Amino acid sequence: MSDRVGCNRAAPIRDSVLPMGLFTEISALVRFFFQTPKSEKAIVFYSEQASYWAYFEGLIGALQRKTDRSICYVTSDPNDPVLSSGNPRIRAFYLNRLLPSFMGYVDCKVFVITLTELNLHHLKRSNQPVHYAYVFHALNSSHMAYRPQAFDHYDSILCCGPYHANEIRRDEELRGLPKKQLVEAGYYRLERLYKAAQEQPASSTEKKVVLVAPSWSANNVLEAHGATLVRTLLNAGYEVIMRPHPETIKRSAELVQAIEDEFRDDAQFTLERSVATDDSILRADVLITDWSGIALEYAFGTERPVLYLDVPRKVHNDSYATLGIEPFEVRMRSEIGVVFPPADIVNIDQAIDRLVREREQYRQRIVELRSDNIFHFGHSSKVGARHILDVLEATETGSTN
């Protein structure tokens, strides 16, 4: 972890001798429930995989600046660098198969999580009085790209922008749900990307870089037009980076391999199988995607335009329209780039060249849209950390659950 919080300090308390298996998980449960003082497990973060550090890093850093408390960081990724980060104020635990047992009995005060659909499947709320704070891991709206009831069982939501607050409140009204605490938090992942983009040196070559990064929904760019799109871009003289969604790599491995095999001998083509770094996002002059949340992160983070291939919408909630609110990712498409018909892929270079020529105009518009639609840009971690500490103080003084 190149920019982790306190990553060069002494090793944290963890199992370093056992392989990442069932014995390691049993040991982790013992350490958490019986060997970790209550004061050091008041705040727990849960990460599904190593790449989710990009959403927690700012919060954890702000918490460590505001308080001397340690935090617990539970990860289901055996290769998560946090497990060996060297930060003595982060107690790291690896849990995967035994995670449901942990979740059911965890006795912390505040549980910070990016996982949706809590309490709907095998991962339940604890039988202890735990406050669950949800952190978004995408800028998409809450009602179209997420399944119904995805946010019902959290106590507070750290909203990226006013659109999230409006959607969640409207959903609560329509379904008669108790009101959650909605925090005007912003989106640290965006700030992280923006900072890296500002530090990125100017390209020393005139060859433009196009990043193709689809979602993993049905009819996504890769599955519907992958080889044709890559071939057209290479023939037009672009450097092409294809970055499949991790779920596509798992679910459509043969397709991904076929594309890699077809273009592996072209020096201008790269297939990126990992999303662990932002290097390709930072290098790209233009992003091509469909309904992936990467479009909003790329545009608002790098201040560069997006080309959307107009494939069918990514809808995980068929009743999203009942809210009467246009999803943010729909509203932004024609504002931060262009929507391009797949049938005209042969002429896609013309659209790309236009986006490159008009990059400064798009930059100005994107900056304004970011200001209007994202809370506390540049300060989200302070806001989120303050909320977590306020909840912690209230639970410890008994003024709230």
N, C-alpha and C positions, 0 to 999 in steps of 0.2 A: 504494500500500500504506500504509494509515493507521498500522499499528503494526508495521512491518517492522523488522528489526534493522539499525540504522545506516543508515536509508534516506536520510538527508539529507547524507551525506558525498560526497566526490568520486566521479565516475562510475567504475564498475569497468572492467577491461580487457575490451573487447568490440568487435565490429564495429558501428559506428553509421551507416556510410554505405551499406552494401550492403543491398538489399531482402532480405526473409526468403525466400531461395530457395536453389537448389543452390550458388551461389557462396558464400553466407553459410555454408552447412554445410561446404563444403570449407575455407573459411577457419577455421572453428571447429576442424576436425580438425587443421589445421596448427598452430593456436595451442596446442591441448591437447598434442599429441604432440611438437612440436618447439620450442615457445616458452615453455612453462610449466615452471618448475623442478620437479624431482621432489618437493622438500619442500613445494611448494604444490599438489600434486595427489595427496597421500596419501589424502585423504578426498574422495570424490565422492558427491553426491546426484543422483538422477535423478527428475524430475517429469514425468508424462505431460501435465499441464495446469496452468494457473495456480492453480486452486482447491486443488491439492495442497500449496500452501504452508502451509495450515492444519495439516497433519500434520508439517511439517518445521520450522516457525518456532521452536518451543521448543527442539528439539534443536540447531539452528544457533546460537540465542542462547546456550544453555548451553555449547556448544563454544567460542564466541568469548569467553566469560567465563573459561573454564578454560585456554585456550591461546592463544598468539599466531599459531598456524598459520592460513593461508588455507584455504578449501575451494573445491572446484569444484562448480558447480551446473549440471547439464545439463537442459534443458527441451525438450519437443517442442511447446510452445505459443508461436507467434511473438508473441503478445500478453502473455506472462508478464511481470508487472512486475519480476520479479527481473532481467530482462535490462537494466533501466535503474534499478535500485534505488539506485545510488550508494554501495554498500558496497564499499570497496576491498579487503576481505578475502574477498569472494565473487567468484570468477572465473566469469562466466556464459557459457554456450555454448548456442546453439540447434542442435539436431540432430533431424531427423525421418526423412527418407528414408535418410540415411546412418547412422542410429542402429545398425542391426545391425553395420555395419563397426566402429563405435566400440566397441560392446559386446564384440566378438570379440577386440579387441586392447588394451583399456583396461589401463593398467599402474599403477593406484592400489593402495593397501593395503587400504582399507575402502570398500566400495560400499554406500550406503544407498539403499533402494529400496522403493516401495510396490507395485510391479508384481508380480502373482502369475504362476505358471507359467513362471518363468525356466527356460531350457534346454529347454523342451518344444516351442517353436515357432521363430520366426525370430530371437528374441533369446536368444543363448547366453551361457553363462559365458565369461569371458575365457580366453585361452590362457596368461595370466599368473597367478601365485599370489595371487588377489584374495579377500578375505573379504567375503561378501555378507551384509548385515544387513537383514532384512525388517522394515518398519514397517507395522502394520495401518492401513487406512484405513476401518475399520468395526468395530463392537463385536460383530458376529455371530460365531457359532462358526466354527471352521475346517473343519468336515466336512460341512455341509449346503449352505451357500450358495456354496461354492467347488468348483471342479471337482477330480476325483481328481488326486493328485500335485501340487497347486497349490503346495505348500511344500517339495517334496522337495529342491530344489537350492540351498537357502540354508544358510549356515553357522551363522547365529544368527537367532533370532526374538525380537523385542521384544514379549512377550505383554502383552495388555491386562489380563488377570486370570487367576486360577488355572484357570478352565475352558479357556482356550487351552492352557496347559501340560499339563493332563490329557489333552486331546484329541490333541495332537501326540505326546505320549509313547505313548499307547495305539496310535495309528496306526503309529508306528515299531515297536512291539512286534509288531503283527499282520502287518506286511509285512517285518519283518526289516531295517529301515533303520538306517543309522548314526545315533547320537544327535546331534542338533544342540544348540548352546548355547541354552538357553531363559532369557531374561532377564525377570525380574519388573519390567517397565518401566512399565506403566500406559498412559494414553492422553491425550496432550497436547491433541488436538482437543477433548476433553471439558472439560478445564480452561479452555481458551480460551473455549468457549461459556458455561461456568458464570460466569466472570469478567464477561463481557459481560451476562449475565442479571442478575447482582447489581447492575450499574451502570445497568440499564434503568429509567427513571422509571416510576412507576405510571401506568396508563392513566387518562386524564381523561374517558373516556366509558364509559357502561354497556353499549354495544353490544359483544358478545363477538366475538372474532376467531377464526375456525376456519381452520386451515391444512390443506389436503389435499395430501399429498406421497407419492405412490405409488412403488413400485419399478418396474422395467421388465421384470419377469418376465411370463410368460404369465398371463392372467387378473388382471392388476393392476387396482387400483381404477379408474384412469382409463379403461382400455379396456373394462372390464366394466360400470361404473356411472357414468362421469364426468358426463354431462349431467344424468342423473336426480338424482345426489347434489348437484350444485351447485344445481340448481333447488330442491330440497327445503330446502337450507340457507338460501338467499336468502329463500325464502317464510317461513321460520321467524324471519327477522329478524337473522341473523348477517352479519357482514362475512366474506367468503370469499376466501381466497387459494389459488389452484390453482398448485402448483409441480411441474410434470411432471419426471420424471427426464430428464437430458440425452439418454439413449439413446432415450427415448420421443419426444422432440422430433425426433430424427433419423429414427427408424424409423417413426413414426406421425404424420408432420407434418400430414396431412389431418385426422386426428382432433383434434389439438390446435388446429388452425386453426378447425375447426367449432365447438368449444366456445368459443373466443375470440369468434367471430362471433356466436354466440347470446347471449352475456352481456355483450358489450362496452359496451352502453348502460346497464348497471346500475352505478351509482356504488359499490355495495357489493361488486363483484366485481373481482378483480385476477388476471390470468394472469402468472405470474412465469416468464420463460424462462431466467433465469440463476440459477445456484447460487453465484455469486461472493461473495455476502454472506449474513449470517445474520439480516438484519433481520426477515424474516417469521417465522423460528423464534422470535426473541425477542419478537415482538409477540403470537404466538398464545396464546390461552387454552387451546385444546385442539388436538391434532394428530390428524388422521384419516389412517391409512395402512393398509398390508397387511402385507407381510413386509420392508419396507424397513429398512435399518440406521438410518435417521434416527429411528426410534422410540426406540431406546436412547439415542442422542445427545440427543434432545429431552428425554426423561424425566430422565436423569441430569445433563443440563446445565442445564435450566431448573427442574427439580424439579416439573414439571407433568404431569398424566396424559395417556394416549394412548387413543384409540378405534381399535381394530383392526377393519376390515371382514374378516369371516371368509371370505376367498377361499382357493383351494388354495395349499398351501405353495410357497415358492420353493425348489426343489431343483435343484442343479447337480451333485450327486453321488448317484446312485441307491443306492450302497452305504453311505451314511452311517450307517445303523442298525447296521452290523456292529461299530461301536465300542462299542455298548451305553451311550452317553452321550447324554442328552437335550440337544439344541442349546440354547444359552443364550437365543437369541431366542424359542424355544418356551416355555421355562421362565418367562420374564419376562412373557409377555403378560398373564396374569391378575393379576400382581403390580403392574404399573405402570399398569394401566388396565383397560378392559373389551373383550371380544371380542363384536362385534355382528353379527347375521345380516343379510346383504345383502337378504334378502327382506323385511325390516322397515324399510327405509330411510325409509319414510313417517313413522316414529316416532322417527327418530334424534335429534331435538331433545330428547327426554326423557332419553336417555342422556347427551347433551352437557351438559344442565343439571345432571344429577346429578354429573357429573365436576367441574363448576365449583363446585357447592355443597360437595363433599367434597375440595376441592383441598388443604386443610391436612392432612387425614388421609393423602392420597396423598403429599404432600410428606414427611411423617415416614417413611413406608414406603420411599419412593424413596431418601432419604438413607441409611437403614440398608442397603438392598440395594446401593447404590453402595459403601458402606464394606466390605461383605462380598465383593464380586465384582470390584472394580477395584483394581489394584495402585497404591500410592503416589500417591493422588489429591492433586494439588497439587504433586507433586515428580517427575513422570515424566521431565521433561527432564534433570534432574540425573542420574537413574539411567541413562537412555539415553546421555547424553554420556559418562558414566564408562565405560560398556561399550565405546563406540567408541574411546575413548582407551586403554583397557586392551588392546583388540585391536591397535591401532596400535603400542603399545609392545612387545607380544609379537612382532608380525611384524618390527619393526625390530631387535629383539634376537635374532631367530631362534629363539625358544622355541616357536613354533607357526606353522602355515600362515596 
